[in-house]
Amino acid sequence: MHLHLRHDECVSVITGEMAVGLYDLRPDSPTRGRSALYVLTEADLAVLTFPRGLVHGWVAHGPTKHLQGVSETYANYKADDNAGCRWDDPALDLPWPVTPTIVSERARSFGSLAELERGSDTSVLVLTGQ
């Protein structure tokens, strides 16, 4: 699960199926503290867009190809805006439909959602339709 404070994202599945989990950390959002899970499939082509300030992650249900886009130039995309928390933190309240079999070393090193909240200055988020 990742958190960005400078850019929005979008994701779409081209082949296969994957679940996308979101958790709202935006300070003034009416959905702050709520989660949602979306299933994207090749049979129902769609693009899921989500704003900065939402913790997000996904898990594939098998062999999957997806497209991902961000609203920040490659030159401005930096590691300081790529925080995260464990995908299986119960505080996320995400009913993942499958358990990942491959999790990156970096993702395994993430702490809890509470640690992410304490370490991320979400007050910098200005909610202008985001």
HUQUI-V166359 format. One line per field, one symbol per residue. ss: DSSP state (2 for helix, 1 for strand, 0 for the rest). psi: psi as a letter, one per 40 degrees, with the letter a starting at -180 (. if undefined). A space follows every 50 residues. Layout:
ss = ???
psi = ???
//
This chain:
ss = 01100000111111101111111100000000001111111001000111 00011111110000111111000222002220110000022200000000 000022222000222222200222000000
psi = hihheeiiiiiihdiaiihhhihhehdeheeheiiihihhiddghihhii iiehhiiihieahihiihiifiiddehidefgiiihdehdddfhgheihi dhhiddddeiaiddddddehgeeehhgge.
//
